[in-house]
């Protein structure tokens, strides 16, 4: 396969943290994250494969396949993957947010509001009093049939106002109690007479599209404020969707830094729908990744056991952001497992398999950290608290592959706007790159 039209889109950056901010701001939804990832891959001679066709691939090919908000990209190794395996990094493109309902507009109190569903484990109160925009995907009726268009209003468009303390006197003492149905509908416009059609609003933002052409949408509210760095030395990142675009960005940068010919195939899988359980046609519970791996394996060997042999020689780094110790809530963390912002990647472990890490896979990732001159941290949830989970156990169970769960430490997880350390970006990319380029056959 030969790619043409290479551009200098993804030029070398000296500060990976600033590049992360760019990646996030260009990715208000999972669909946009896929599009931004595609642009970076195409700038490095990757070719998009058609999932409806069964083209073979060969050593050195750089390819990617898209399904909705999920993208899988890989560099085919020079040797048979049944012998040298596949080095895989998994992350996810989606984040908890508010999604527009099919019948979008409601009227109340002299205002037009947008009806929203909560997607994933939204930290609801953090969406109040924020400048919000809309972004996502729209299906339109075109001359040649239905087609999809990405849309990003990319400006302050709506807001969910909090209730004044004068009307909720006990809020500071009793805590804020929100009802997702009643209290999370953003104000879009004042009711100044006449009707407002949501299709008109969307059509005005798209080029050469009439409202009558709009059939359906998958639109989300997103923070309209750009990502920034703060702190006395710009050492802190404030951004939406760090969970888990922070890990997706690291995976992309690691893959693009490991393009030289190598025996083993290198692959990244950036999934949609992790925040709601991964059970979809493009989620980690789907057959998407397995189908891509089978295409790679079958290009080299059609033996009935080739896939299973390949998986026995393969490894997955499941990357999802980790909980840093909270300076105001230190007691909510396991006393001997308190990851610190800026101190490097976190290996996440749960004996009940909420994370895929075990003693062997933890040791291997520690060695890749050492090769990158990085010291890993460790996270275990307090024994008296439930533990979250990731795509790691799902993928490991589906494929029968060894896996480790890791992530950079962060605060305000699942907030509309989150926080992490700039120094950790480079450290995670370094560890991932050491994994992808490890010359040993493990």
C-alpha positions as CSV (number, residue, x, y, z in Angstrom):
1,X,0.0,0.0,0.0
2,X,1.2,3.5,-0.9
3,X,-0.1,6.7,0.6
4,X,0.1,10.0,-1.1
5,X,-0.4,13.6,-0.2
6,X,1.7,13.6,2.9
7,X,1.6,16.9,4.7
8,X,3.4,18.5,7.6
9,X,0.3,18.7,9.6
10,X,1.7,17.0,12.7
11,X,5.1,18.8,12.9
12,X,7.5,17.9,15.6
13,X,6.5,19.6,18.9
14,X,8.9,20.3,21.7
15,X,6.2,20.4,24.4
16,X,3.8,17.4,24.3
17,X,1.6,19.0,27.0
18,X,0.8,21.9,24.6
19,X,0.1,19.4,21.9
20,X,-2.3,17.6,24.2
21,X,-4.3,20.9,24.6
22,X,-4.5,21.2,20.8
23,X,-5.7,17.6,20.5
24,X,-8.4,18.1,23.1
25,X,-9.6,21.4,21.8
26,X,-10.0,19.9,18.3
27,X,-11.9,16.9,19.8
28,X,-15.1,18.1,21.5
29,X,-16.7,14.7,20.8
30,X,-15.6,11.1,20.0
31,X,-16.3,11.7,16.4
32,X,-14.0,14.8,16.3
33,X,-11.3,12.9,18.2
34,X,-11.4,10.3,15.5
35,X,-11.1,13.0,12.8
36,X,-8.2,14.7,14.6
37,X,-6.5,11.3,14.9
38,X,-7.0,10.6,11.3
39,X,-5.4,13.9,10.3
40,X,-2.3,13.1,12.3
41,X,-2.1,9.6,10.9
42,X,-2.6,10.7,7.3
43,X,0.3,13.2,7.8
44,X,2.5,10.1,8.4
45,X,1.5,8.1,5.4
46,X,-1.2,6.0,6.9
47,X,-3.9,4.6,4.6
48,X,-7.6,4.2,5.6
49,X,-8.9,0.7,4.9
50,X,-12.5,0.1,3.8
51,X,-14.0,-2.3,6.4
52,X,-16.3,-3.7,3.7
53,X,-13.4,-5.0,1.7
54,X,-10.9,-7.6,2.7
55,X,-7.6,-6.3,1.4
56,X,-4.5,-8.1,2.7
57,X,-1.8,-6.1,4.4
58,X,2.0,-6.6,4.4
59,X,5.0,-5.8,6.4
60,X,5.6,-2.0,6.8
61,X,2.0,-1.0,5.9
62,X,0.5,1.8,7.9
63,X,-3.2,1.5,8.1
64,X,-6.3,2.6,10.1
65,X,-10.0,1.6,10.2
66,X,-12.8,3.8,11.5
67,X,-16.1,2.7,12.9
68,X,-18.2,5.6,14.3
69,X,-16.3,7.2,17.2
70,X,-13.7,4.4,17.3
71,X,-10.4,4.2,15.3
72,X,-7.9,1.4,15.1
73,X,-4.5,2.2,13.6
74,X,-1.5,-0.1,13.1
75,X,1.9,-0.5,11.6
76,X,2.3,-4.0,10.3
77,X,5.5,-5.8,11.4
78,X,8.0,-7.3,9.1
79,X,7.6,-10.7,10.6
80,X,4.7,-13.1,11.0
81,X,2.5,-11.9,13.9
82,X,1.9,-15.5,15.0
83,X,5.6,-15.5,16.0
84,X,6.2,-11.9,17.0
85,X,2.7,-10.9,18.2
86,X,1.1,-7.5,18.3
87,X,2.0,-4.6,20.7
88,X,-1.4,-3.0,21.4
89,X,-2.4,0.2,23.3
90,X,-6.0,0.7,24.1
91,X,-7.8,3.9,25.2
92,X,-11.1,5.6,24.6
93,X,-12.4,8.7,22.8
94,X,-15.6,9.3,24.7
95,X,-16.1,11.2,28.0
96,X,-19.1,11.7,30.3
97,X,-21.3,14.5,29.0
98,X,-24.8,15.7,28.1
99,X,-26.4,14.5,24.9
100,X,-29.2,16.2,22.9
101,X,-32.5,14.3,22.8
102,X,-34.2,13.4,19.5
103,X,-36.9,16.1,20.1
104,X,-34.5,18.7,21.3
105,X,-36.3,21.9,22.3
106,X,-38.6,22.7,25.2
107,X,-40.0,26.0,26.5
108,X,-40.1,27.1,30.2
109,X,-39.8,30.4,32.0
110,X,-39.5,32.5,28.9
111,X,-36.6,30.5,27.5
112,X,-36.0,27.8,25.0
113,X,-34.1,24.9,26.5
114,X,-32.4,21.8,25.0
115,X,-33.5,18.5,26.5
116,X,-30.5,16.4,27.5
117,X,-29.7,12.8,28.4
118,X,-26.7,12.2,30.7
119,X,-24.1,10.0,29.1
120,X,-21.8,8.0,31.4
121,X,-21.0,8.9,35.0
122,X,-21.5,12.7,34.7
123,X,-20.4,14.8,37.7
124,X,-23.6,16.8,37.3
125,X,-23.0,19.9,39.3
126,X,-19.8,20.8,37.3
127,X,-21.9,21.5,34.2
128,X,-23.7,24.4,35.9
129,X,-22.7,28.0,35.2
130,X,-20.4,27.0,32.4
131,X,-20.1,28.4,28.9
132,X,-21.2,25.4,26.8
133,X,-21.2,24.7,23.1
134,X,-22.6,22.0,20.9
135,X,-20.7,19.5,18.8
136,X,-21.2,16.1,17.2
137,X,-22.5,14.4,14.1
138,X,-25.5,15.1,12.0
139,X,-27.1,12.8,9.4
140,X,-28.5,14.7,6.4
141,X,-30.5,13.7,3.3
142,X,-28.3,14.5,0.3
143,X,-28.6,13.9,-3.5
144,X,-26.9,10.5,-3.3
145,X,-28.6,9.4,-0.1
146,X,-27.9,9.8,3.5
147,X,-24.5,11.2,4.6
148,X,-23.0,12.3,7.9
149,X,-21.5,15.7,8.7
150,X,-19.5,16.7,11.7
151,X,-20.5,20.0,13.4
152,X,-18.8,22.0,16.1
153,X,-20.4,25.4,17.1
154,X,-17.0,26.2,18.8
155,X,-18.4,29.2,20.7
156,X,-20.4,29.9,23.9
157,X,-23.9,28.9,22.9
158,X,-25.8,27.8,26.0
159,X,-25.7,27.6,29.8
160,X,-27.3,25.8,32.7
161,X,-27.8,28.4,35.4
162,X,-27.6,27.4,39.0
163,X,-30.4,28.3,41.4
164,X,-29.6,31.4,43.5
165,X,-28.8,30.8,47.2
166,X,-31.7,33.1,48.1
167,X,-34.0,30.4,46.7
168,X,-32.1,27.4,48.1
169,X,-30.9,28.6,51.5
170,X,-29.6,25.2,52.7
171,X,-27.4,24.4,49.7
172,X,-24.1,25.1,51.4
173,X,-25.0,23.0,54.4
174,X,-27.1,20.3,52.9
175,X,-25.4,19.9,49.5
176,X,-26.6,20.5,46.0
177,X,-29.2,17.9,44.9
178,X,-29.9,17.8,41.1
179,X,-32.6,16.0,39.2
180,X,-31.1,15.2,35.8
181,X,-34.5,15.4,34.0
182,X,-35.5,18.8,35.5
183,X,-32.2,20.6,36.2
184,X,-29.7,19.8,33.4
185,X,-31.5,21.4,30.4
186,X,-29.3,24.3,29.1
187,X,-30.8,27.6,28.1
188,X,-30.3,28.1,24.3
189,X,-32.3,31.3,23.7
190,X,-34.8,33.7,25.2
191,X,-38.4,33.3,24.0
192,X,-38.9,36.5,22.0
193,X,-42.0,35.4,20.1
194,X,-42.6,32.8,17.5
195,X,-41.3,29.3,17.2
196,X,-37.7,28.0,17.1
197,X,-36.8,24.8,15.2
198,X,-33.7,23.0,16.3
199,X,-33.1,21.9,12.8
200,X,-32.8,25.5,11.7
201,X,-30.2,26.1,14.5
202,X,-28.1,23.1,13.2
203,X,-28.5,23.9,9.5
204,X,-27.3,27.5,10.0
205,X,-24.0,26.1,11.4
206,X,-23.5,23.7,8.5
207,X,-22.5,24.8,5.0
208,X,-25.1,24.4,2.2
209,X,-27.5,22.4,4.3
210,X,-31.2,23.1,4.6
211,X,-33.1,22.3,7.8
212,X,-35.4,20.0,5.9
213,X,-32.3,17.8,5.0
214,X,-31.5,17.1,8.6
215,X,-32.7,13.6,9.5
216,X,-31.1,12.9,12.9
217,X,-28.1,13.8,15.1
218,X,-25.8,12.7,17.8
219,X,-24.9,16.0,19.5
220,X,-23.3,16.7,22.8
221,X,-22.8,19.7,25.1
222,X,-19.1,20.6,25.5
223,X,-17.1,23.1,27.5
224,X,-16.6,26.2,25.3
225,X,-13.6,27.4,27.2
226,X,-10.2,26.4,25.6
227,X,-7.8,24.1,27.5
228,X,-5.2,26.1,29.4
229,X,-2.1,25.6,31.6
230,X,-1.8,27.2,35.0
231,X,0.5,27.1,38.0
232,X,3.6,29.2,38.7
233,X,5.5,27.3,36.0
234,X,2.6,26.4,33.7
235,X,2.9,22.9,35.2
236,X,-0.9,22.2,35.6
237,X,-3.4,21.5,32.8
238,X,-7.0,22.5,33.0
239,X,-9.1,20.9,30.2
240,X,-12.3,19.0,29.4
241,X,-12.2,15.4,28.5
242,X,-8.8,14.6,29.9
243,X,-10.5,11.3,30.7
244,X,-9.7,9.8,28.3
245,X,-8.3,12.0,25.5
246,X,-5.2,12.3,27.6
247,X,-4.5,8.6,27.1
248,X,-5.7,8.6,23.4
249,X,-3.2,11.5,22.7
250,X,-0.3,9.6,24.3
251,X,-1.2,6.5,22.3
252,X,-1.2,8.4,19.0
253,X,2.1,10.1,19.8
254,X,3.7,6.8,20.9
255,X,2.7,5.1,17.7
256,X,3.9,8.0,15.5
257,X,7.2,7.7,17.3
258,X,7.5,4.0,16.5
259,X,7.2,3.9,12.8
260,X,10.5,2.3,11.9
261,X,10.4,-1.3,10.5
262,X,10.2,-3.8,13.4
263,X,9.4,-7.5,13.6
264,X,6.3,-7.0,15.7
265,X,3.1,-5.2,14.6
266,X,2.2,-2.1,16.6
267,X,-1.5,-1.1,17.1
268,X,-3.6,1.4,18.9
269,X,-7.4,1.0,19.5
270,X,-9.2,4.2,20.6
271,X,-12.7,3.2,21.5
272,X,-16.0,4.9,21.8
273,X,-18.7,4.0,24.5
274,X,-16.3,3.1,27.3
275,X,-18.1,5.4,29.7
276,X,-21.4,3.6,29.2
277,X,-20.1,0.0,29.3
278,X,-18.4,-0.6,25.9
279,X,-21.4,-2.7,24.7
280,X,-21.8,-1.5,21.2
281,X,-20.8,-2.2,17.6
282,X,-17.7,0.0,18.1
283,X,-17.1,-0.5,21.8
284,X,-14.5,-2.7,23.4
285,X,-17.0,-5.5,23.9
286,X,-17.5,-5.7,20.1
287,X,-15.7,-7.8,17.6
288,X,-14.1,-4.8,15.9
289,X,-10.5,-5.2,17.2
290,X,-10.6,-9.0,16.8
291,X,-11.7,-8.6,13.2
292,X,-8.8,-6.2,12.6
293,X,-6.3,-8.5,14.2
294,X,-7.6,-11.5,12.1
295,X,-7.1,-9.4,9.0
296,X,-3.5,-8.8,9.9
297,X,-2.9,-12.4,11.0
298,X,-4.6,-13.9,7.9
299,X,-2.4,-11.8,5.6
300,X,0.5,-13.9,6.9
301,X,-1.0,-17.2,7.8
302,X,-4.3,-19.0,7.4
303,X,-3.6,-21.8,9.9
304,X,-6.7,-22.4,12.1
305,X,-4.7,-21.7,15.3
306,X,-2.9,-18.6,14.0
307,X,-5.1,-16.0,15.8
308,X,-4.6,-17.8,19.2
309,X,-0.9,-18.2,18.7
310,X,-0.7,-14.5,17.8
311,X,-2.5,-13.5,21.0
312,X,-0.3,-15.7,23.1
313,X,2.7,-13.6,21.8
314,X,0.9,-10.3,22.1
315,X,0.4,-7.7,24.9
316,X,-2.1,-4.9,25.6
317,X,-1.4,-1.7,27.5
318,X,-4.9,-0.4,28.5
319,X,-4.5,3.3,29.1
320,X,-7.1,5.2,31.1
321,X,-6.5,8.2,33.4
322,X,-5.9,7.4,37.1
323,X,-6.9,9.0,40.3
324,X,-4.3,11.3,41.8
325,X,-4.3,11.9,45.5
326,X,-6.6,14.8,46.2
327,X,-5.0,17.5,48.4
328,X,-8.4,18.3,50.1
329,X,-9.5,14.6,50.4
330,X,-6.4,12.6,51.2
331,X,-8.4,10.2,53.3
332,X,-10.4,9.0,50.3
333,X,-7.3,7.2,49.0
334,X,-5.6,3.9,50.1
335,X,-2.8,5.1,52.4
336,X,0.1,3.3,50.6
337,X,-1.2,4.0,47.1
338,X,-1.6,7.7,46.6
339,X,-0.4,8.7,43.1
340,X,1.0,12.3,42.9
341,X,0.4,14.7,40.0
342,X,3.6,15.1,37.9
343,X,5.3,12.0,39.3
344,X,4.6,9.7,36.3
345,X,2.4,6.9,35.0
346,X,0.3,4.9,37.4
347,X,-0.1,1.1,37.3
348,X,-3.6,0.3,38.4
349,X,-4.4,-3.0,40.1
350,X,-7.5,-4.6,41.5
351,X,-7.4,-8.2,42.7
352,X,-11.1,-8.7,41.6
353,X,-10.1,-8.0,38.0
354,X,-11.7,-4.5,37.6
355,X,-8.3,-3.8,36.1
356,X,-6.4,-6.4,34.0
357,X,-3.1,-5.9,35.7
358,X,-1.4,-8.9,37.4
359,X,2.1,-9.4,38.8
360,X,3.7,-10.3,35.5
361,X,2.1,-7.5,33.4
362,X,2.9,-4.9,36.2
363,X,6.5,-6.0,36.1
364,X,6.7,-5.7,32.3
365,X,5.3,-2.2,32.3
366,X,7.7,-1.2,35.1
367,X,10.5,-2.3,32.8
368,X,9.2,-0.2,29.9
369,X,9.0,2.8,32.3
370,X,12.6,2.1,33.4
371,X,13.7,2.0,29.7
372,X,12.1,5.5,29.4
373,X,13.8,6.7,32.6
374,X,10.4,6.9,34.3
375,X,9.5,5.6,37.7
376,X,5.9,4.3,37.8
377,X,3.4,4.9,40.6
378,X,0.8,2.4,41.9
379,X,-2.9,2.7,42.5
380,X,-5.2,0.5,44.5
381,X,-8.7,1.6,45.5
382,X,-9.4,1.6,49.3
383,X,-10.7,-1.8,50.4
384,X,-13.9,-0.2,51.6
385,X,-14.7,1.6,48.3
386,X,-15.9,0.1,45.0
387,X,-13.5,0.1,42.1
388,X,-14.0,1.5,38.6
389,X,-13.1,-0.5,35.5
390,X,-11.7,0.0,32.0
391,X,-11.4,-1.6,28.6
392,X,-8.5,-3.7,29.9
393,X,-10.4,-6.6,31.4
394,X,-12.9,-6.6,28.6
395,X,-10.3,-6.8,25.9
396,X,-8.1,-9.3,27.8
397,X,-11.1,-11.6,28.2
398,X,-12.3,-11.3,24.6
399,X,-8.9,-11.8,23.0
400,X,-7.1,-13.9,25.6
401,X,-4.2,-11.5,25.7
402,X,-1.9,-10.4,28.5
403,X,-2.8,-6.9,29.7
404,X,-1.9,-4.1,32.1
405,X,-4.0,-1.1,33.2
406,X,-2.2,2.2,33.5
407,X,-3.0,5.9,33.3
408,X,-1.7,9.3,34.1
409,X,-2.8,10.8,37.5
410,X,-5.5,13.4,37.4
411,X,-8.1,15.3,39.6
412,X,-11.7,16.2,39.0
413,X,-12.3,13.0,37.0
414,X,-15.7,13.1,35.1
415,X,-16.1,16.8,35.7
416,X,-17.0,19.1,32.9
417,X,-13.4,20.4,33.3
418,X,-10.6,18.3,34.7
419,X,-7.0,18.7,35.8
420,X,-3.6,16.9,35.4
421,X,0.1,17.7,35.3
422,X,1.9,18.8,32.2
423,X,5.0,16.8,33.1
424,X,3.1,13.5,33.0
425,X,2.3,13.7,29.3
426,X,5.9,13.2,28.2
427,X,6.5,10.4,30.7
428,X,3.5,8.4,29.5
429,X,4.4,8.8,25.9
430,X,8.0,7.7,26.7
431,X,6.8,4.6,28.5
432,X,4.4,3.7,25.7
433,X,7.0,4.2,23.1
434,X,9.4,1.9,25.0
435,X,6.7,-0.7,25.0
436,X,6.1,-0.4,21.2
437,X,9.8,-0.5,20.3
438,X,11.0,-3.1,22.8
439,X,13.4,-5.4,20.8
440,X,12.8,-8.4,23.0
441,X,10.4,-11.1,22.1
442,X,8.3,-11.4,25.3
